[in-house]
Each structure stands twice: as C-alpha cells, then as structure tokens.
Amino acid sequence: MRNEFLRGLWVVAYREWVRLLRDRPRMISSLAVPLFFFGIIGAGFNRAIGGLAPGVDFVQFLFPGIVAQTVFMTSIFSGLSVVWDREFGFLKELLVAPISRFGIVCGKVAGGASLALMQALVMLLLSPVANVPVTAPLMLTLVPLLALMSLSVASLGILIASRMHSQQGFQLLMQLLILPMIVLSGAFFPLNKAPDWLSIVAKLNPFTYGVDSIRQAFLAHMAGTQAAGAASPLSVAVLGHVMTLWNDVLIVGACGAALLVAAVWAFTRQE
C-alpha cells in the first residue's frame, strides 16, 4: 500500500511538472496577471494612498498580496489537469494502474503546489522594485508559508475539479471564484480600513489568512522584528483579536487538511 501511494504521488506530480514545462503560454500567463495587478494598482495608488503604517507604503503593502495571488492562481488551476485527464481518457488509465487513488490526489496536489511555489519564488525577484528586502532569514519563514498555502489552495482546486466534467465549465467556475476570493482576501487593501460588512465577508474567506501570514512575514522582516507570533499593525483582527502569524498558519493548515480530505473523498466517489 505504501509503495502504491508513493508511486502514485511521484508519477502524477512529475507529470504535472512536465506538462507545465512544455506549456510555455501557461507559464507566462500565470505570471502576467499578478504582474499586471502589481504594475497598474501599485503605480496608480501608491502616491494617492501613501503610507499605511510607519515605514510601509502602499507598494510594500501590496507586494506580499501579489505573491500570494500568484500562489492562489497557479494552485487552484491545478484542478484543470483532472478535468483534462477525464475528457481525454487518461484518468481511466491512472485508475486501473497499480497505484492508490489517494496517491493520485496527493500527486495532483503536490504537483500543483510545487509549481505555484516555484512561480511565487520567481515573483520575489521583483522585490527590489517594491523596495522590499528579501534575505535568507525571510526566505526561511516565507517558503513554508507559501508551501502551506499552495497545498491548501491546490486541494480546493482538485476538490472542485472532481465534480466537473468539462474544461469550459471548470474554467468558468474558476473565473467566478478567483476574483472575489482574491479581492476579498485583503491582498489589495487593508481590511482594518474596510467597511464593516466587507471586513466581515473577507474574514470568512480562508485565503485571507494565507495572505495575512505572508504579509506579516514581510512586514516583520522590514521592521527588523523576528519575534515569533508577533502581530503587525496591518494584521487582520477577528472579534477584537489581532491575528498573529501562528494564528494564520493554524487556520490555513486546518482548512488545507479539511480540503485535502474532501478532495480525496470526492475524487474516489466520482471516479
């Protein structure tokens, strides 16, 4: 059983990487949208908004949200490969192969998450433009946070794809989900300055806490404070409690585990 799981995990994840490396338009487009948002929104609002906290301007606030957006978009579209495989019959070949279905799902999730992590690291090359220093200590904090968020969102993508039977339907549903989830995550504006109704809706979005954890890591590094669990002035507050980085990690991890279990259940039942 263990060998079947590991074989399925490796084969499926490796195939996801090969498909992306052969699909250059997909690689370019997955980075183009975050770059567009960063260039247009950052340049357009930086002077108008100015500083959001001591030593933090709008571009520095926005940059972690753009990195998180890159992770989200790449991870959630990992589910498209499930729909593609179903339409072209490759999924049936996987299901009759001597590998576990749990391994197939985990391979899809791991493949999509690792691709998202790679593209997020590429986005970090723009940190000098945002005047955000990226150092080795910051990377030691960021990489696990990005990986956790990638795995959670990829699980959501696989869960949705397990219920879809056409690429067109999946892509349409993704377009309906992606923009509201990104906008309502605080990636582009601080939630502590949003209207009450918008703040409440945003805090029901699990992606909000992934964005907040990544932003807290950046802001703590910029402020020169590496205290574990310390919250920043721009952190999300829930019922009067200002979320720390570890609070965010706990929520994202719990949601990711629940989504992975649901994805395995939905995949096994549908197929």
C-alpha positions, 0 to 999 in steps of 0.5 A: 500500500505504501509503495502504491501511494508513493508511486502514485504521488511521484508519477502524477506530480512529475507529470504535472511538472512536465506538462507545465514545462512544455506549456510555455503560454501557461507559464507566462500567463500565470505570471502576467496577471499578478504582474499586471495587478502589481504594475497598474494598482501599485503605480496608480495608488501608491502616491494617492494612498501613501503610507499605511503604517510607519515605514510601509507604503502602499507598494510594500503593502501590496507586494506580499498580496501579489505573491500570494495571488500568484500562489492562489492562481497557479494552485487552484488551476491545478484542478484543470489537469483532472478535468483534462485527464477525464475528457481525454481518457487518461484518468481511466488509465491512472485508475486501473494502474497499480497505484492508490487513488489517494496517491493520485490526489496527493500527486495532483496536489503536490504537483500543483503546489510545487509549481505555484511555489516555484512561480511565487519564488520567481515573483520575489525577484521583483522585490527590489522594485517594491523596495522590499528586502528579501534575505535568507532569514525571510526566505526561511519563514516565507517558503513554508508559508507559501508551501502551506498555502499552495497545498491548501489552495491546490486541494480546493482546486482538485476538490472542485475539479472532481465534480466537473466534467468539462474544461469550459465549465471548470474554467468558468467556475474558476473565473467566478471564484478567483476574483472575489476570493482574491479581492476579498482576501485583503491582498489589495487593501487593508481590511482594518480600513474596510467597511464593516460588512466587507471586513466581515465577508473577507474574514470568512474567506480562508485565503485571507489568512494565507495572505495575512501570514505572508504579509506579516512575514514581510512586514516583520522582516522590514521592521527588523522584528523576528519575534515569533507570533508577533502581530503587525499593525496591518494584521487582520483582527477577528472579534477584537483579536489581532491575528498573529502569524501562528494564528494564520498558519493554524487556520490555513493548515486546518482548512488545507487538511479539511480540503485535502480530505474532501478532495480525496473523498470526492475524487474516489466517489466520482471516479 
